[in-house]
Amino acid sequence: MAGVYRRVTFVKNALLGEVCRYYADDYILWRHNGESDKERVLRNARPQPDLMTQRYLFVEERSSNRQRRGRSFLFGFRGYAEVFSFTPGVGCDGRIKDLGPLVERAIALILSGKMGGGGGAGET
């Protein structure tokens, strides 16, 4: 598989300072083996300290049958792992409304040739 990764940090502050801090990991995968990789990701996902959600966005040319699958760890108290299918130009699930436009904008930049060095512009 090939793609990119980001970690988002959420901080809850109160009058006396920071109350809690937790993370969300997002993986955008554009090179994969379809359903077999989706199953493998869900099967191998493990809870990690302070990590609330792990989202895997599989970019596909055609829509697959199932758009979203998920798994919770200890009834959600130790986090979640979710796998999403995304086809550019088709729209996206509300739970990935922040990732879908990022993918579409990246594709537009690559196709326009305006993507600068170091961004993986050689791959499509």
VMD Tcl script that builds the backbone (N, CA, C; Angstrom):
set m [mol new atoms 372]
animate dup $m
set s [atomselect $m all]
$s set {name element resname resid chain x y z} {
  {N N MET 1 A 0.844 -1.176 0.000}
  {CA C MET 1 A 0.000 0.000 0.000}
  {C C MET 1 A 0.888 1.237 0.000}
  {N N ALA 2 A 0.363 2.314 -0.543}
  {CA C ALA 2 A 1.082 3.586 -0.555}
  {C C ALA 2 A 0.078 4.698 -0.304}
  {N N GLY 3 A 0.532 5.717 0.414}
  {CA C GLY 3 A -0.341 6.844 0.709}
  {C C GLY 3 A 0.335 7.838 1.627}
  {N N VAL 4 A -0.474 8.624 2.298}
  {CA C VAL 4 A 0.025 9.634 3.228}
  {C C VAL 4 A -0.695 9.485 4.567}
  {N N TYR 5 A -0.128 10.113 5.580}
  {CA C TYR 5 A -0.609 9.989 6.951}
  {C C TYR 5 A -0.583 11.362 7.613}
  {N N ARG 6 A -1.556 11.597 8.488}
  {CA C ARG 6 A -1.517 12.801 9.318}
  {C C ARG 6 A -2.054 12.454 10.699}
  {N N ARG 7 A -1.593 13.190 11.691}
  {CA C ARG 7 A -2.094 13.051 13.058}
  {C C ARG 7 A -2.652 14.402 13.480}
  {N N VAL 8 A -3.895 14.389 13.931}
  {CA C VAL 8 A -4.555 15.598 14.410}
  {C C VAL 8 A -4.617 15.512 15.928}
  {N N THR 9 A -4.238 16.597 16.600}
  {CA C THR 9 A -4.249 16.648 18.060}
  {C C THR 9 A -5.430 17.495 18.525}
  {N N PHE 10 A -6.217 16.941 19.440}
  {CA C PHE 10 A -7.334 17.658 20.045}
  {C C PHE 10 A -6.977 17.938 21.497}
  {N N VAL 11 A -7.112 19.201 21.896}
  {CA C VAL 11 A -6.783 19.603 23.258}
  {C C VAL 11 A -8.003 20.248 23.893}
  {N N LYS 12 A -8.354 19.800 25.079}
  {CA C LYS 12 A -9.466 20.379 25.836}
  {C C LYS 12 A -8.880 21.234 26.954}
  {N N ASN 13 A -9.161 22.515 26.916}
  {CA C ASN 13 A -8.658 23.438 27.925}
  {C C ASN 13 A -9.778 23.865 28.860}
  {N N ALA 14 A -9.402 24.221 30.055}
  {CA C ALA 14 A -10.326 24.749 31.056}
  {C C ALA 14 A -9.680 25.982 31.684}
  {N N LEU 15 A -10.312 26.510 32.682}
  {CA C LEU 15 A -9.831 27.720 33.342}
  {C C LEU 15 A -8.404 27.576 33.870}
  {N N LEU 16 A -8.066 26.415 34.364}
  {CA C LEU 16 A -6.740 26.202 34.961}
  {C C LEU 16 A -5.741 25.542 34.006}
  {N N GLY 17 A -6.094 25.387 32.755}
  {CA C GLY 17 A -5.148 24.823 31.789}
  {C C GLY 17 A -5.713 23.610 31.059}
  {N N GLU 18 A -4.808 22.822 30.529}
  {CA C GLU 18 A -5.185 21.660 29.723}
  {C C GLU 18 A -5.820 20.563 30.575}
  {N N VAL 19 A -6.978 20.095 30.129}
  {CA C VAL 19 A -7.699 19.030 30.831}
  {C C VAL 19 A -7.366 17.675 30.214}
  {N N CYS 20 A -7.373 17.618 28.888}
  {CA C CYS 20 A -7.037 16.358 28.224}
  {C C CYS 20 A -6.520 16.635 26.826}
  {N N ARG 21 A -5.862 15.619 26.274}
  {CA C ARG 21 A -5.302 15.683 24.930}
  {C C ARG 21 A -5.479 14.298 24.315}
  {N N TYR 22 A -6.005 14.267 23.097}
  {CA C TYR 22 A -6.119 12.994 22.397}
  {C C TYR 22 A -5.883 13.210 20.916}
  {N N TYR 23 A -5.724 12.109 20.188}
  {CA C TYR 23 A -5.289 12.172 18.803}
  {C C TYR 23 A -6.237 11.420 17.877}
  {N N ALA 24 A -6.180 11.794 16.606}
  {CA C ALA 24 A -6.874 11.085 15.534}
  {C C ALA 24 A -5.868 10.914 14.401}
  {N N ASP 25 A -5.703 9.685 13.930}
  {CA C ASP 25 A -4.797 9.397 12.821}
  {C C ASP 25 A -5.601 9.162 11.557}
  {N N ASP 26 A -5.175 9.786 10.466}
  {CA C ASP 26 A -5.825 9.624 9.164}
  {C C ASP 26 A -4.801 9.084 8.172}
  {N N TYR 27 A -5.216 8.097 7.411}
  {CA C TYR 27 A -4.380 7.499 6.373}
  {C C TYR 27 A -5.141 7.598 5.058}
  {N N ILE 28 A -4.528 8.194 4.044}
  {CA C ILE 28 A -5.120 8.257 2.710}
  {C C ILE 28 A -4.283 7.330 1.833}
  {N N LEU 29 A -4.905 6.283 1.340}
  {CA C LEU 29 A -4.196 5.251 0.583}
  {C C LEU 29 A -4.648 5.253 -0.865}
  {N N TRP 30 A -3.725 5.528 -1.790}
  {CA C TRP 30 A -4.086 5.566 -3.202}
  {C C TRP 30 A -3.580 4.344 -3.962}
  {N N ARG 31 A -2.647 3.597 -3.394}
  {CA C ARG 31 A -2.200 2.354 -4.019}
  {C C ARG 31 A -2.456 1.217 -3.035}
  {N N HIS 32 A -3.323 0.304 -3.423}
  {CA C HIS 32 A -3.722 -0.791 -2.539}
  {C C HIS 32 A -4.309 -1.924 -3.360}
  {N N ASN 33 A -4.604 -3.033 -2.703}
  {CA C ASN 33 A -5.170 -4.210 -3.359}
  {C C ASN 33 A -6.657 -4.367 -3.077}
  {N N GLY 34 A -7.342 -3.283 -2.848}
  {CA C GLY 34 A -8.797 -3.320 -2.682}
  {C C GLY 34 A -9.269 -3.979 -1.403}
  {N N GLU 35 A -10.253 -4.840 -1.536}
  {CA C GLU 35 A -10.924 -5.438 -0.380}
  {C C GLU 35 A -9.975 -6.208 0.530}
  {N N SER 36 A -8.996 -6.889 -0.031}
  {CA C SER 36 A -8.076 -7.661 0.811}
  {C C SER 36 A -7.280 -6.745 1.743}
  {N N ASP 37 A -6.841 -5.583 1.253}
  {CA C ASP 37 A -6.122 -4.636 2.112}
  {C C ASP 37 A -7.049 -4.000 3.146}
  {N N LYS 38 A -8.280 -3.735 2.770}
  {CA C LYS 38 A -9.242 -3.173 3.723}
  {C C LYS 38 A -9.465 -4.137 4.886}
  {N N GLU 39 A -9.656 -5.402 4.558}
  {CA C GLU 39 A -9.848 -6.412 5.606}
  {C C GLU 39 A -8.606 -6.538 6.482}
  {N N ARG 40 A -7.438 -6.517 5.855}
  {CA C ARG 40 A -6.187 -6.647 6.605}
  {C C ARG 40 A -5.993 -5.468 7.557}
  {N N VAL 41 A -6.308 -4.261 7.099}
  {CA C VAL 41 A -6.170 -3.071 7.947}
  {C C VAL 41 A -7.081 -3.188 9.167}
  {N N LEU 42 A -8.338 -3.551 8.951}
  {CA C LEU 42 A -9.264 -3.680 10.085}
  {C C LEU 42 A -8.847 -4.796 11.039}
  {N N ARG 43 A -8.399 -5.899 10.485}
  {CA C ARG 43 A -8.003 -7.040 11.308}
  {C C ARG 43 A -6.773 -6.731 12.158}
  {N N ASN 44 A -5.836 -5.937 11.618}
  {CA C ASN 44 A -4.581 -5.659 12.313}
  {C C ASN 44 A -4.568 -4.363 13.114}
  {N N ALA 45 A -5.614 -3.576 13.040}
  {CA C ALA 45 A -5.667 -2.316 13.802}
  {C C ALA 45 A -5.702 -2.629 15.295}
  {N N ARG 46 A -4.935 -1.885 16.054}
  {CA C ARG 46 A -4.851 -2.064 17.505}
  {C C ARG 46 A -5.024 -0.720 18.208}
  {N N PRO 47 A -5.593 -0.741 19.398}
  {CA C PRO 47 A -5.709 0.519 20.151}
  {C C PRO 47 A -4.325 1.010 20.584}
  {N N GLN 48 A -4.194 2.324 20.662}
  {CA C GLN 48 A -2.954 2.939 21.111}
  {C C GLN 48 A -3.298 3.985 22.165}
  {N N PRO 49 A -2.379 4.268 23.073}
  {CA C PRO 49 A -2.657 5.252 24.123}
  {C C PRO 49 A -3.020 6.619 23.543}
  {N N ASP 50 A -4.075 7.205 24.049}
  {CA C ASP 50 A -4.544 8.548 23.688}
  {C C ASP 50 A -4.973 8.689 22.224}
  {N N LEU 51 A -5.097 7.594 21.490}
  {CA C LEU 51 A -5.530 7.636 20.093}
  {C C LEU 51 A -6.998 7.240 20.042}
  {N N MET 52 A -7.856 8.194 19.681}
  {CA C MET 52 A -9.297 7.936 19.690}
  {C C MET 52 A -9.801 7.305 18.396}
  {N N THR 53 A -9.258 7.721 17.258}
  {CA C THR 53 A -9.760 7.164 16.000}
  {C C THR 53 A -8.642 7.001 14.984}
  {N N GLN 54 A -8.768 5.933 14.217}
  {CA C GLN 54 A -7.865 5.656 13.106}
  {C C GLN 54 A -8.747 5.543 11.864}
  {N N ARG 55 A -8.596 6.492 10.940}
  {CA C ARG 55 A -9.412 6.479 9.722}
  {C C ARG 55 A -8.521 6.140 8.532}
  {N N TYR 56 A -8.961 5.168 7.742}
  {CA C TYR 56 A -8.246 4.737 6.550}
  {C C TYR 56 A -9.134 5.035 5.349}
  {N N LEU 57 A -8.673 5.914 4.479}
  {CA C LEU 57 A -9.434 6.306 3.294}
  {C C LEU 57 A -8.783 5.664 2.073}
  {N N PHE 58 A -9.482 4.711 1.467}
  {CA C PHE 58 A -8.998 4.012 0.284}
  {C C PHE 58 A -9.544 4.726 -0.949}
  {N N VAL 59 A -8.661 5.362 -1.711}
  {CA C VAL 59 A -9.061 6.068 -2.920}
  {C C VAL 59 A -9.192 5.032 -4.033}
  {N N GLU 60 A -10.363 5.024 -4.687}
  {CA C GLU 60 A -10.658 4.025 -5.705}
  {C C GLU 60 A -11.186 4.689 -6.972}
  {N N GLU 61 A -10.999 4.015 -8.106}
  {CA C GLU 61 A -11.516 4.528 -9.371}
  {C C GLU 61 A -13.027 4.359 -9.456}
  {N N ARG 62 A -13.530 3.264 -8.925}
  {CA C ARG 62 A -14.969 2.987 -8.936}
  {C C ARG 62 A -15.450 2.783 -7.510}
  {N N SER 63 A -16.692 3.150 -7.274}
  {CA C SER 63 A -17.270 2.948 -5.946}
  {C C SER 63 A -17.365 1.465 -5.643}
  {N N SER 64 A -17.032 1.111 -4.413}
  {CA C SER 64 A -17.180 -0.279 -3.994}
  {C C SER 64 A -18.555 -0.451 -3.351}
  {N N ASN 65 A -18.903 -1.682 -3.062}
  {CA C ASN 65 A -20.218 -1.976 -2.497}
  {C C ASN 65 A -20.406 -1.349 -1.128}
  {N N ARG 66 A -19.408 -1.467 -0.282}
  {CA C ARG 66 A -19.518 -0.941 1.078}
  {C C ARG 66 A -18.646 0.293 1.201}
  {N N GLN 67 A -19.232 1.385 1.610}
  {CA C GLN 67 A -18.500 2.646 1.711}
  {C C GLN 67 A -17.745 2.785 3.033}
  {N N ARG 68 A -18.246 2.133 4.096}
  {CA C ARG 68 A -17.628 2.294 5.411}
  {C C ARG 68 A -17.722 1.000 6.196}
  {N N ARG 69 A -16.632 0.689 6.877}
  {CA C ARG 69 A -16.607 -0.410 7.842}
  {C C ARG 69 A -15.830 0.069 9.051}
  {N N GLY 70 A -16.203 -0.410 10.210}
  {CA C GLY 70 A -15.524 0.050 11.402}
  {C C GLY 70 A -15.365 -1.025 12.447}
  {N N ARG 71 A -14.575 -0.677 13.431}
  {CA C ARG 71 A -14.299 -1.571 14.547}
  {C C ARG 71 A -14.048 -0.713 15.781}
  {N N SER 72 A -14.588 -1.122 16.898}
  {CA C SER 72 A -14.328 -0.389 18.136}
  {C C SER 72 A -13.471 -1.242 19.057}
  {N N PHE 73 A -12.722 -0.584 19.914}
  {CA C PHE 73 A -11.878 -1.259 20.882}
  {C C PHE 73 A -12.477 -1.032 22.265}
  {N N LEU 74 A -12.818 -2.103 22.947}
  {CA C LEU 74 A -13.421 -2.058 24.287}
  {C C LEU 74 A -14.646 -1.138 24.280}
  {N N PHE 75 A -15.588 -1.428 23.374}
  {CA C PHE 75 A -16.840 -0.683 23.222}
  {C C PHE 75 A -16.628 0.805 22.947}
  {N N GLY 76 A -15.507 1.154 22.339}
  {CA C GLY 76 A -15.216 2.541 21.992}
  {C C GLY 76 A -14.428 3.300 23.046}
  {N N PHE 77 A -14.267 2.732 24.215}
  {CA C PHE 77 A -13.511 3.425 25.265}
  {C C PHE 77 A -12.025 3.521 24.940}
  {N N ARG 78 A -11.507 2.607 24.109}
  {CA C ARG 78 A -10.087 2.633 23.730}
  {C C ARG 78 A -9.900 3.063 22.288}
  {N N GLY 79 A -10.967 3.542 21.645}
  {CA C GLY 79 A -10.846 4.090 20.306}
  {C C GLY 79 A -11.575 3.293 19.244}
  {N N TYR 80 A -11.404 3.757 18.016}
  {CA C TYR 80 A -12.073 3.174 16.856}
  {C C TYR 80 A -11.102 3.074 15.689}
  {N N ALA 81 A -11.371 2.124 14.808}
  {CA C ALA 81 A -10.691 2.033 13.512}
  {C C ALA 81 A -11.791 1.990 12.463}
  {N N GLU 82 A -11.670 2.828 11.436}
  {CA C GLU 82 A -12.684 2.894 10.391}
  {C C GLU 82 A -12.010 2.867 9.028}
  {N N VAL 83 A -12.631 2.140 8.108}
  {CA C VAL 83 A -12.159 2.042 6.730}
  {C C VAL 83 A -13.230 2.630 5.822}
  {N N PHE 84 A -12.819 3.558 4.961}
  {CA C PHE 84 A -13.740 4.217 4.041}
  {C C PHE 84 A -13.267 4.017 2.616}
  {N N SER 85 A -14.210 3.913 1.695}
  {CA C SER 85 A -13.920 3.918 0.262}
  {C C SER 85 A -14.265 5.302 -0.263}
  {N N PHE 86 A -13.427 5.824 -1.139}
  {CA C PHE 86 A -13.667 7.149 -1.684}
  {C C PHE 86 A -13.349 7.156 -3.172}
  {N N THR 87 A -14.300 7.603 -3.957}
  {CA C THR 87 A -14.111 7.776 -5.390}
  {C C THR 87 A -14.190 9.265 -5.692}
  {N N PRO 88 A -13.105 9.867 -6.174}
  {CA C PRO 88 A -13.128 11.305 -6.461}
  {C C PRO 88 A -14.238 11.674 -7.439}
  {N N GLY 89 A -14.901 12.772 -7.146}
  {CA C GLY 89 A -15.962 13.266 -8.005}
  {C C GLY 89 A -17.335 12.700 -7.708}
  {N N VAL 90 A -17.418 11.736 -6.809}
  {CA C VAL 90 A -18.691 11.080 -6.513}
  {C C VAL 90 A -19.321 11.619 -5.231}
  {N N GLY 91 A -18.546 12.246 -4.374}
  {CA C GLY 91 A -19.042 12.682 -3.071}
  {C C GLY 91 A -18.505 11.745 -2.007}
  {N N CYS 92 A -18.731 12.117 -0.752}
  {CA C CYS 92 A -18.161 11.286 0.307}
  {C C CYS 92 A -19.086 11.204 1.516}
  {N N ASP 93 A -18.824 10.217 2.318}
  {CA C ASP 93 A -19.516 9.988 3.581}
  {C C ASP 93 A -19.302 11.202 4.486}
  {N N GLY 94 A -20.286 11.547 5.276}
  {CA C GLY 94 A -20.178 12.698 6.169}
  {C C GLY 94 A -19.053 12.597 7.178}
  {N N ARG 95 A -18.625 11.370 7.493}
  {CA C ARG 95 A -17.558 11.182 8.477}
  {C C ARG 95 A -16.176 11.471 7.915}
  {N N ILE 96 A -16.084 11.615 6.596}
  {CA C ILE 96 A -14.798 11.961 5.982}
  {C C ILE 96 A -14.901 13.254 5.184}
  {N N LYS 97 A -15.820 14.106 5.580}
  {CA C LYS 97 A -16.026 15.345 4.820}
  {C C LYS 97 A -14.811 16.272 4.883}
  {N N ASP 98 A -13.890 16.033 5.803}
  {CA C ASP 98 A -12.656 16.803 5.845}
  {C C ASP 98 A -11.568 16.199 4.960}
  {N N LEU 99 A -11.610 14.895 4.716}
  {CA C LEU 99 A -10.581 14.236 3.913}
  {C C LEU 99 A -10.908 14.214 2.421}
  {N N GLY 100 A -12.156 14.039 2.066}
  {CA C GLY 100 A -12.556 13.967 0.669}
  {C C GLY 100 A -12.110 15.169 -0.147}
  {N N PRO 101 A -12.406 16.401 0.293}
  {CA C PRO 101 A -11.953 17.573 -0.458}
  {C C PRO 101 A -10.430 17.682 -0.543}
  {N N LEU 102 A -9.697 17.214 0.470}
  {CA C LEU 102 A -8.231 17.221 0.402}
  {C C LEU 102 A -7.740 16.347 -0.748}
  {N N VAL 103 A -8.331 15.170 -0.875}
  {CA C VAL 103 A -7.950 14.248 -1.949}
  {C C VAL 103 A -8.295 14.852 -3.304}
  {N N GLU 104 A -9.484 15.395 -3.430}
  {CA C GLU 104 A -9.888 15.981 -4.712}
  {C C GLU 104 A -9.002 17.168 -5.094}
  {N N ARG 105 A -8.627 17.981 -4.135}
  {CA C ARG 105 A -7.751 19.125 -4.414}
  {C C ARG 105 A -6.357 18.647 -4.806}
  {N N ALA 106 A -5.845 17.620 -4.145}
  {CA C ALA 106 A -4.531 17.071 -4.495}
  {C C ALA 106 A -4.540 16.524 -5.917}
  {N N ILE 107 A -5.594 15.820 -6.292}
  {CA C ILE 107 A -5.704 15.292 -7.651}
  {C C ILE 107 A -5.745 16.431 -8.666}
  {N N ALA 108 A -6.491 17.479 -8.353}
  {CA C ALA 108 A -6.575 18.633 -9.260}
  {C C ALA 108 A -5.208 19.294 -9.430}
  {N N LEU 109 A -4.447 19.413 -8.341}
  {CA C LEU 109 A -3.118 20.011 -8.428}
  {C C LEU 109 A -2.170 19.146 -9.255}
  {N N ILE 110 A -2.231 17.847 -9.064}
  {CA C ILE 110 A -1.366 16.941 -9.826}
  {C C ILE 110 A -1.699 17.015 -11.310}
  {N N LEU 111 A -2.974 16.992 -11.634}
  {CA C LEU 111 A -3.388 17.020 -13.037}
  {C C LEU 111 A -3.083 18.348 -13.720}
  {N N SER 112 A -3.077 19.433 -12.939}
  {CA C SER 112 A -2.794 20.744 -13.522}
  {C C SER 112 A -1.296 20.979 -13.717}
  {N N GLY 113 A -0.469 20.144 -13.104}
  {CA C GLY 113 A 0.979 20.302 -13.215}
  {C C GLY 113 A 1.546 21.374 -12.318}
  {N N LYS 114 A 0.753 21.898 -11.392}
  {CA C LYS 114 A 1.204 22.972 -10.504}
  {C C LYS 114 A 1.803 22.452 -9.202}
  {N N MET 115 A 1.858 21.148 -9.045}
  {CA C MET 115 A 2.384 20.560 -7.818}
  {C C MET 115 A 3.893 20.708 -7.805}
  {N N GLY 116 A 4.440 21.354 -6.777}
  {CA C GLY 116 A 5.871 21.603 -6.676}
  {C C GLY 116 A 6.639 20.387 -6.216}
  {N N GLY 117 A 7.947 20.509 -6.135}
  {CA C GLY 117 A 8.844 19.416 -5.764}
  {C C GLY 117 A 8.570 18.850 -4.394}
  {N N GLY 118 A 8.882 17.564 -4.237}
  {CA C GLY 118 A 8.777 16.905 -2.946}
  {C C GLY 118 A 7.390 16.418 -2.604}
  {N N GLY 119 A 6.390 16.723 -3.402}
  {CA C GLY 119 A 5.034 16.341 -3.078}
  {C C GLY 119 A 4.563 15.056 -3.710}
  {N N GLY 120 A 5.478 14.337 -4.335}
  {CA C GLY 120 A 5.075 13.092 -4.981}
  {C C GLY 120 A 4.333 13.309 -6.288}
  {N N ALA 121 A 4.660 14.406 -6.967}
  {CA C ALA 121 A 3.944 14.737 -8.192}
  {C C ALA 121 A 4.175 13.723 -9.298}
  {N N GLY 122 A 5.208 12.904 -9.173}
  {CA C GLY 122 A 5.489 11.923 -10.194}
  {C C GLY 122 A 4.530 10.753 -10.200}
  {N N GLU 123 A 3.813 10.534 -9.112}
  {CA C GLU 123 A 2.884 9.411 -9.024}
  {C C GLU 123 A 1.454 9.883 -9.243}
  {N N THR 124 A 0.671 9.072 -9.923}
  {CA C THR 124 A -0.760 9.355 -10.079}
  {C C THR 124 A -1.548 8.118 -9.809}
}
mol reanalyze $m
mol bondsrecalc $m
mol representation Tube
mol addrep $m
